[in-house]
Amino acid sequence: MLYGEKNKEKLRSMAFGYGNKKEGSVIPKYRLNEESIDPEAARALIENQLLDEGNSRLNMATFCQTYMEKQAVELMSETLSKNAIDKSEYPQTAELENRCVNILANLWNAPRHSDYLGTSTVGSSEACMLAGMAMKFRWRNQALRMGVNINKRKPNLIMSSAYQVCWEKFCVYWDIELRIVPVTKNCMTLDMDTVMDYVDEYTIGIAAIMGTTYTGEYDDIETLDRLVGEYNRTHPNLPELVIHVDGASGGMFVPFTEPDLLWDFRLENVVSISTSGHKYGLTYPGVGWVVWRDQKYLPEELIFKVSYLGGEMPTMAINFSRSASQIVGQYYNFLRFGRQGYSQIHLKTQEIATVISEWIQKTGMFELYNTGSRMPIVCYKLKEGARYEDGTEIVWNLYDLSDRLRMHGWQVPSYPLPDGAGEVTVQRVVCRADLTYNLAEAFMKDFWQCLMDLKDAHVLTNASKTGKYGFTH
Ligand SMILES: Cc1ncc(COP(=O)(O)O)c(C=O)c1O
């Protein structure tokens, strides 16, 4: 950077605003200030710092919740100081968490008389880690009993290449081989024709996805369950093969929009399900959930006891202390919306996604990967040889369009599809509950304007860009 020494020093500090009694003096940004400052000044400086950040409501890249009701926000602010791990000091908060786990187990059709159990987490990543560890420990215990040489090879986990990065982390952190079933341009989900070719006696499980990060599609878990059932019947002397469902976005969406779809604990071999409460659970980040269909799928070694009302309570978590306010927010949503409310909200979001996708299709320039008729995700690529209506050639790419949309405040990521279809670049619009018809209309108007601006543009900047925008949520 071309800052002079004097300016460099200024840029490393913050100045107080006009009228403040410390006006003219500066405080450092990267060192602790010597003297304390008053709360209003501290707040103003931080508010100023955050001013030019994107508007979260216009962020079409994220699945994470960007709106909650005032009452929920107040309740969450009031409970920020409660520590979720301190079950003894906050037994009523622990009770709310317990209710949420039961609500989810019921929503996911856990067998009535099973010993299901679950926990809140910081998000799906932690929930996936816990589910993955449970699979690994259970596999090891069974493998040892069945005489599999566990030192000969690393255990492996199978999933499609459309996995979210948390699974790669899980495999690196816990020394597991991630066996990837590549997606193809025509099948962006777990390939049922080949998935079983990847299984062996070192497989800890198969992780299926309800709502992939890339296109929002669902793996065919009903078919997978049948294949896994057959495998277990024909391999009685090997560790039982199990399915974990990563329902980060679908887990709290599908039960309300497609209640008859078989993907959850109604399927015998689905042993655990995780989700992000902060996605279609409609709670601010970070809260996630994981539920096991029966205690036997969560080995004892992973359960720790914390004190609770003079007794003990089992917990499993990677973190220890964290605020309970998100759990309270999640329970507020369950209580406030109920089954009907969640259905209405999600069906409306789906309807808006469909309107946007139909509109995008009508431009004639794009080919849709997801029309938003299931998960409310609109995902598309540029049609090969697409032109404007008047025949003008399209010389821009989706990265240029993302940049243009950003000029209007909209964050709409473009990125390559995962291994197996990596040569295809797509763009994705994630619709959330706070995307009203009004806002959707504004989006389509701006989108149209961007298409027109690009038609006349002389300078395009992304001709060779292959980088990814923030699409991982
Ligand atoms: C399929 C899938 N799994 C896991 C995650 C991680 O979720 P979280 O951000 O709640 O940790 C995501 C996030 O987008 C996801 O889409």
The ligand as an SDF file (V2000), in Angstrom:
LIG
                    3D

 16 16  0  0  0  0  0  0  0  0999 V2000
  -25.1690  -29.5420    3.8160 C   0  0  0  0  0  0  0  0  0  0  0  0
  -24.4930  -28.7160    4.8800 C   0  0  0  0  0  0  0  0  0  0  0  0
  -23.9020  -29.3200    5.9360 N   0  0  0  0  0  0  0  0  0  0  0  0
  -23.3010  -28.6180    6.9110 C   0  0  0  0  0  0  0  0  0  0  0  0
  -23.2440  -27.2490    6.8900 C   0  0  0  0  0  0  0  0  0  0  0  0
  -22.5750  -26.4960    8.0030 C   0  0  0  0  0  0  0  0  0  0  0  0
  -23.5450  -25.7710    8.7060 O   0  0  0  0  0  0  0  0  0  0  0  0
  -23.2360  -24.7360    9.8590 P   0  0  0  0  0  0  0  0  0  0  0  0
  -22.9380  -23.4450    9.1940 O   0  0  0  0  0  0  0  0  0  0  0  0
  -24.5240  -24.7030   10.6310 O   0  0  0  0  0  0  0  0  0  0  0  0
  -22.1120  -25.2570   10.6700 O   0  0  0  0  0  0  0  0  0  0  0  0
  -23.8400  -26.5680    5.8140 C   0  0  0  0  0  0  0  0  0  0  0  0
  -23.7860  -25.1010    5.7150 C   0  0  0  0  0  0  0  0  0  0  0  0
  -24.1750  -24.5090    4.7550 O   0  0  0  0  0  0  0  0  0  0  0  0
  -24.4960  -27.3110    4.7880 C   0  0  0  0  0  0  0  0  0  0  0  0
  -25.0850  -26.7050    3.7420 O   0  0  0  0  0  0  0  0  0  0  0  0
  1  2  1  0
  2  3  1  0
  2 15  2  0
  3  4  2  0
  4  5  1  0
  5  6  1  0
  5 12  2  0
  6  7  1  0
  7  8  1  0
  8  9  2  0
  8 10  1  0
  8 11  1  0
 12 13  1  0
 12 15  1  0
 13 14  2  0
 15 16  1  0
M  END
$$$$
